[in-house]
Amino acid sequence: MDMLWSGWGDPAKAAPLPDTVIGLLRDLLGVTPREGAAASLDAIAVPGTPLTDETLRALTHCLGDPAHVRTDAESRIRHTRGKSTPDLLRIRAGEVDDVPAAVLLPGSHDEVLALLRVCADHGVAAVPFGGGTSVVGGLAPERARFVALDLRRLDGLLAVDEVSRTATLQPGLRAPRAEALLNERGFTLGHFPQSYEWASIGGFAAARSSGQASAGYGRFDEMVLGLTVATPEGTWETGRAPRSAAGPDLRQLLLGSEGAFGVITSVTVRVRPLPETRVYEGWRFPSFEAGTAALRRLAQDGPRPTVLRLSDETETFIGLAHPDRIGSADAPAAAGCMAIAGYEGTAVEVADRRARAREVLLAAGGECVGEEPGERWAHGRYNAPYLRDALLDAGAFAETLETAAFWSALPGLYEGVRQALTTTLSDAGTPPLVMCHVSHVYENGASLYFTVVSAQGDDPVAHWAPAKRAANDAILAAGGTISHHHGVGTDHRDWYAREAGPLGVRALQAVKAELDPTGVLNPGILIPLPAPRLPH
Amino acid sequence: MDMLWSGWGDPAKAAPLPDTVIGLLRDLLGVTPREGAAASLDAIAVPGTPLTDETLRALTHCLGDPAHVRTDAESRIRHTRGKSTPDLLRIRAGEVDDVPAAVLLPGSHDEVLALLRVCADHGVAAVPFGGGTSVVGGLAPERARFVALDLRRLDGLLAVDEVSRTATLQPGLRAPRAEALLNERGFTLGHFPQSYEWASIGGFAAARSSGQASAGYGRFDEMVLGLTVATPEGTWETGRAPRSAAGPDLRQLLLGSEGAFGVITSVTVRVRPLPETRVYEGWRFPSFEAGTAALRRLAQDGPRPTVLRLSDETETFIGLAHPDRIGSADAPAAAGCMAIAGYEGTAVEVADRRARAREVLLAAGGECVGEEPGERWAHGRYNAPYLRDALLDAGAFAETLETAAFWSALPGLYEGVRQALTTTLSDAGTPPLVMCHVSHVYENGASLYFTVVSAQGDDPVAHWAPAKRAANDAILAAGGTISHHHGVGTDHRDWYAREAGPLGVRALQAVKAELDPTGVLNPGILIPLPAPRLPH
């Protein structure tokens, strides 16, 4: 099934906001329904492909079957940009200036290699396309002519090593299918980001994804043991051992490279036994500060839950994850800050770990509020993007952004980003609601995930841009990283360049120039295009 | 204190082999005492420095004090090569063809930066020198004129963040001093490689070290959260958050870079609370296969000891770690394979983890033989290099090498390397004793550490070279990495190039060319010098 072209996910799952929420949005944020519905897909005027017949012939030759080279309007619209709120607003408005020239469906590593050579020879950029779920501009390169390499045909589980507990997956496998294939063998990947239902294995690697169960299963980059990448200069394979002292860890140069160095064509990951038991429970803390301190205790001294997250006062009060209850009589009491702690594993191990964590959380001032909030969170964990669509439909603006920092920098980061968003949007006449949760924890720090809701203003895309810039500046000023798990893309690129520093950018540009001398791989997505070199 | 110039460690700790061991070496391996003692330091003829007065003036200008620019013979001999067995044999023979032109002692990051600019301008290579403990040729660049940058003056603990549990250390801090400074603050780094008593923080990072307690504290590369590096092109700082999705993890490009991309001038690491309790115990398994399976159980399903290692039948029988007992009446019964499991942490946590690990080890066929072997191991854990010196003195040859692979590849790797070493050395007329232990475990694989003892042959350096090459070939053929924790250096460089693949090597060369355009940073240590580029 294809994702909804103008929004998120399964079109059948879209649901309008309850009237109570529409009323709250109006009363709290001044949100009023916008005029005019989204453009229909048929009504969008897509210009003909800019590719020459010669280029199309060469690309088709790589793939054998002309059905795998698509230049029809619908295919191209469906591969235009990603799923950030500005992306959705623009596609709904029928803006297709970033439409790919063609959509290519390679069926093997060798076909990807061949396509990249044609792209290099013909000066056509190539954008790897997995689930199409980027929310940071990872699919809109700085090049007039580009093709989308849709990897959906590369969707196999290639190998499972039960002794080493590893599996080799193709990049176009969507996460639920990968999980199902591994479950059949008794294993799980344990990677459940909010994009889970649509995102692909290759995308997880390329954007350095992190899932909601990262406290237990680790980040995706910690799961990856080997990668095969197709580049215009040939094939690159990495990963002979779990860990090595043989030079820099080259896997880590490809993870997070966002297609700028090559197209990932297989990923070897660690897998774990399918858990016998999964249990999620809610904990209430008197304040975000107290809750954060409790999470830090568990992250540093254990025992570590499999899932661990903490909403701030505003997010707890709004109860964003269950909008059907907002404002209703059965809304849960929502004072303080709600945390979710989840445990997965064998029944014995889970019971033991949960009991020990309980002691720590109680000692840190937490109150256990039972499994109901945990189960509710688990049930609705992939629904927030649907809610965003409904908010957009109702005339509200909703967007998310995220970062991470060391524990000691977290309070300043939290305040800095909230203030940047609130000030900028209030100054623009649309005072926002800014919510936050701690989404991932580490021994030495944690991530913060912000959700912003406001009125759309007259021009919603332009209305958001200064707020996003201010938030990015605030993140760097407070010592945070420009992204903890969404990635860089064009949206974060300039801030990433500041974070990586001049020598970091030059090192990455040098790698790119070596692997992609004609600059056709996702140009401008990860790193600025190189400036002309000055004489040394 | 300076390390023994012609061997390992504290000269006062050197001790000859007991007569029983000398007898065993003679009877088992045909080892006979060699004629002639090691050259004395004074007797080695070191040519005058090849640096021009102009270069020396420029270098001295960077450091202010002429005492920090040393060109005397002793300083230069003490910075010649590292501590591999061939290194020791060559320096004992008075071979000083790899002697540095000068030894420089910078006292700050800015002084290192200034020195590198002078080196670049004057065409002099620069070799960062920490503890000088490389056993893979990490200190002998492929350049006629080079200086050693001895980082001993950069030996401060710059900062401790008790909330985030991080510490920032200078590169010239030796491990025991770093540990003492952290202990004063209630923390430990938990990094205890065999080189611990002499190795430096910068060296751990540059060579991607792994310590004996890696099962509990992780590898050094997992501890590193930030790095500052001086390059001829300026300063590079990395690490704003514990984990990030902002592009490739650039820390991982500098870890393991062995001075080829820059000189590490500060390292921010995670630290952990100083453990209340440390307990080490011995376990006996009927075979290496059974013991390896038991270790895998703990590595994959837990609970994870802090230290976990397993000697094969030969190493267990020989009891290499306590030569004073070899052949004596109180030698422990040495059938099967001995494992050491160690636990560090709070008393409660250690008791719990130890009890649960005990169940797993018993179920896997292990027999607990108590704390005595564990304490003996812990007591002698840094002594093997002294034993090597004694073996060399007695006319034997002793060397180590190590690798890692996924669990399923481990049996083939074990057999392949043993066979390569045994065949090559037997064919050369010096049948060896080859011992092995599993030294580090991961969920998906483990490392193997081999010790080889044989007669020296007529020309010990030439006698070892084909065996080392055969072992390296066998490692790659069996799917292992060319080094799990010793690093690359000149000894492994050509095999590393095969492991990294042509595109991996080109990517690294491109990074090097960008950061070190004149190629003065440890040239030829990590990666082959770039070949002239062919037309594309």
Interface residues (C-beta under 8 A of the other chain):
Chain A: D161 V163 S164 R165 T166 A207 R208 S209 S210 R219 D221 L225 T231 E233 G234 T235 W236 E237 T238 R240 A241 P242 R243 S244 A245 A246 G247 P248 D249 L250 Q252 L253 L254 L255 G256 S257 E258 F261 R270 R272 P273 R296 Q300 D301 E349 T403 A404 A405 F406 W407 S408 A409 H440 Y442 E443 N444 G445 S447 G479 G480 T481 I482 S483 H484 H485 H486 G487 V488 H492 Y496 E499 A500 G501 P502 L503 G504 R506 A507 L508 Q509 A510 V511 A513 E514 L515 P517 L526 I527 H536
Chain B: D161 V163 S164 R165 T166 A207 R208 S209 S210 R219 D221 L225 T231 E233 G234 T235 W236 E237 T238 R240 A241 P242 R243 S244 A245 A246 G247 P248 D249 L250 Q252 L253 L254 L255 G256 S257 E258 F261 R270 P273 R296 Q300 D301 G302 T403 A404 A405 F406 W407 S408 A409 H440 Y442 E443 N444 G445 G479 G480 T481 I482 S483 H484 H485 H486 G487 V488 H492 Y496 E499 A500 G501 P502 L503 G504 R506 A507 L508 Q509 A510 V511 A513 E514 L515 P517 L526 I527 H536
